[in-house]
């Protein structure tokens, strides 16, 4: 699996924390060519003591993801969705029907946590409505005794959100180690993503580790300080400022 050792990423490890970074097409959905091509990351966050876990952006093969949790003696209690695009939550994309939260809910009933600005888009994309729980930026979702802060980071989509937990930032398509999410898709905004990167994520310390939504760089994760220093999207000139 692609999970990176916390000790190499300057994080302070909580003995209760359960954390896994899964690469689509490799760690799960191994036979899915779309999963291999899109190189999405799915994340598992949980409490080892209570055996509860959350999954971030389940797509492609939700049965595989549940089996990974079962093998680790963990039980899924909720879903965190970074944004509504089908490669993160399921739905139709480029003529393909991608599995996601709709199929997951057929196997287990859990809440799907989304930003309020994203709920309508998640519903349109997946058909899921009753299980959606809308949030505002700064809300906390707990899994056992592990807290996950939801940070609204519009720009890639109107309701994109990142998750901060135990000095780890799971950024979806808002921020990659190299570059950031596209802003030329419906609902995208270069102005908003620049504000999200430089203002809304300013609270994330340099020693926190960035875990992106796709493997778009040789490394699967990196410290935020290193990313801020090396990623051109943090340079105002990149945005013509």
C-alpha positions in Angstrom: 0.0 0.0 0.0 1.1 3.6 -0.6 0.7 4.7 3.0 3.8 6.7 4.1 5.4 6.2 7.5 4.4 9.1 9.8 7.9 9.1 11.3 9.4 10.2 7.9 6.9 13.0 7.6 7.5 14.9 10.8 4.1 14.1 12.3 3.4 13.4 15.9 1.9 10.0 16.1 -1.2 9.3 18.2 -1.2 5.7 19.4 -4.9 5.5 18.7 -4.7 6.8 15.2 -5.5 4.5 12.3 -4.4 6.0 9.0 -4.0 4.5 5.5 -3.4 6.0 2.1 -4.7 3.7 -0.7 -3.9 4.1 -4.4 -6.6 3.2 -6.8 -5.6 0.6 -9.3 -2.9 -0.7 -7.1 -4.0 -1.0 -3.4 -7.6 -1.7 -4.5 -9.6 -1.9 -7.7 -6.5 -3.5 -9.2 -8.2 -4.7 -12.4 -10.0 -1.4 -13.1 -8.2 0.4 -16.0 -9.9 3.7 -15.1 -8.7 3.5 -11.5 -5.2 2.8 -12.8 -5.4 5.8 -15.1 -6.8 8.3 -12.7 -4.5 7.3 -9.8 -6.9 8.5 -7.1 -6.0 8.2 -3.4 -8.6 7.0 -0.9 -7.9 7.5 2.8 -8.9 5.6 5.9 -8.9 7.4 9.2 -9.9 5.8 12.5 -9.5 5.1 16.2 -7.7 1.8 16.9 -9.2 1.6 20.3 -12.9 1.9 19.3 -12.3 0.2 15.9 -14.3 2.9 14.1 -13.1 4.4 10.8 -14.0 7.0 8.2 -13.2 6.7 4.5 -12.3 9.7 2.4 -13.5 9.7 -1.3 -14.5 6.0 -1.8 -14.7 5.2 -5.5 -14.1 2.5 -8.1 -14.5 -0.5 -5.8 -16.1 0.1 -2.5 -16.2 -3.6 -1.6 -12.4 -3.7 -1.8 -12.2 -0.8 0.6 -14.6 -2.4 3.1 -12.5 -5.6 2.9 -9.4 -3.7 3.8 -11.1 -2.3 6.8 -12.5 -5.7 7.8 -9.0 -7.2 7.5 -7.8 -4.5 9.9 -10.7 -5.3 12.3 -12.1 -1.8 11.7 -15.7 -0.8 11.1 -16.8 2.0 8.8 -18.9 4.7 10.5 -18.8 7.5 7.9 -17.6 9.0 4.7 -15.9 12.3 4.1 -16.2 13.7 0.6 -13.7 16.3 -0.7 -15.8 17.2 -3.6 -18.5 16.0 -6.0 -16.5 14.8 -9.0 -17.2 11.1 -10.0 -13.6 9.9 -9.5 -14.1 10.8 -5.8 -17.7 9.9 -5.0 -18.9 7.9 -8.1 -21.2 8.8 -11.0 -20.9 9.3 -14.7 -17.6 10.5 -16.1 -16.3 10.5 -19.7 -18.9 7.9 -20.7 -18.0 5.6 -17.8 -20.1 4.8 -14.7 -17.8 4.9 -11.7 -18.7 3.2 -8.5 -18.9 5.3 -5.4 -21.0 6.3 -2.4 -24.2 5.1 -3.9 -22.9 1.5 -4.1 -21.2 1.8 -0.7 -24.5 2.7 0.9 -26.0 -0.5 -0.5 -23.6 -2.4 1.7 -23.5 -0.3 4.8 -25.5 2.7 6.0 -23.3 5.6 7.1 -23.5 9.4 6.9 -21.7 11.2 4.0 -20.2 14.4 5.2 -20.0 17.2 2.7 -19.7 21.0 2.7 -23.0 22.7 2.5 -22.0 24.3 -0.8 -21.4 20.9 -2.3 -24.4 18.9 -1.2 -26.6 19.7 -4.3 -23.8 18.7 -6.6 -23.1 15.4 -4.8 -26.7 14.6 -5.0 -26.9 15.3 -8.7 -23.8 13.3 -9.4 -24.5 10.3 -7.3 -28.3 10.3 -6.6 -27.6 10.2 -2.9 -29.5 12.6 -0.8 -30.9 11.3 2.5 -27.5 10.2 3.8 -25.8 13.5 3.1 -24.8 15.6 6.1 -24.0 19.2 5.3 -21.2 21.1 7.1 -19.7 24.5 7.4 -16.0 25.2 7.4 -14.4 24.5 10.8 -16.8 21.8 11.8 -15.4 18.8 13.5 -16.2 15.2 12.6 -15.1 12.6 15.3 -14.3 9.0 14.7 -13.9 7.5 18.1 -11.7 10.0 19.9 -9.9 11.2 16.7 -11.1 14.6 15.5 -11.1 15.7 11.9 -11.5 19.3 11.0 -13.4 20.2 7.8 -11.9 23.2 6.0 -13.9 24.7 3.1 -11.5 25.4 0.2 -13.5 26.5 -2.8 -11.8 26.9 -6.2 -11.6 23.5 -7.8 -15.4 23.2 -7.1 -17.6 25.5 -5.0 -17.8 23.2 -2.1 -14.3 21.5 -2.1 -13.0 20.8 1.4 -9.8 19.6 3.0 -9.5 17.5 6.2 -7.0 18.3 9.0 -6.3 15.5 11.5 -3.3 14.7 13.7 -1.1 17.1 11.7 -2.1 15.6 8.4 -3.9 17.5 5.7 -5.9 15.4 3.2 -6.5 17.9 0.4 -8.5 16.2 -2.3 -8.1 18.1 -5.6 -7.5 21.5 -3.9 -3.7 21.1 -3.6 -1.2 18.6 -4.9 2.5 18.3 -4.2 3.0 19.9 -7.6 0.2 22.2 -8.8 -3.4 22.4 -7.6 -6.8 21.5 -8.8 -8.1 22.7 -12.2 -10.2 25.9 -12.2 -11.5 25.7 -15.7 -14.3 23.1 -14.9 -17.8 24.1 -14.1 -17.9 25.9 -10.7 -14.1 26.4 -10.7 -12.5 29.8 -9.8 -8.8 30.8 -9.9 -9.5 33.6 -7.5 -11.1 31.3 -5.0 -8.5 28.6 -5.1 -5.7 31.2 -4.7 -7.5 32.4 -1.6 -8.1 28.9 -0.3 -4.4 28.0 -0.7 -3.0 31.2 0.8 -5.6 32.2 3.3 -7.9 29.3 4.3 -5.0 26.8 4.5 -2.7 29.2 6.2 -3.7 27.7 9.5 -2.1 24.4 8.5 1.5 24.4 10.0 4.6 23.8 7.8 5.3 20.5 9.7 1.9 19.0 8.8 2.0 16.5 6.0 0.1 17.0 2.8 -1.8 14.0 1.5 -3.3 14.8 -2.0 -6.3 13.4 -3.9 -4.1 12.0 -6.8 -0.6 10.6 -7.3 0.5 13.4 -9.6 4.1 13.5 -8.3 6.8 10.8 -7.6 6.1 11.1 -3.9 2.7 10.3 -2.3 3.0 13.0 0.4 5.2 15.8 1.6 5.5 18.3 4.5 3.4 21.5 3.9 6.5 23.7 4.4 8.3 21.9 1.6 5.2 22.2 -0.6 4.8 25.9 0.1 8.4 26.4 -0.8 8.5 24.3 -4.0 5.0 24.4 -5.5 4.5 27.3 -7.9 0.9 27.8 -7.0 2.0 29.6 -3.8 3.9 32.2 -5.9 1.6 35.2 -6.6 3.2 35.6 -10.0 1.8 32.3 -11.1 -1.7 33.9 -10.7 -0.6 37.2 -12.3 -0.6 39.0 -9.0 
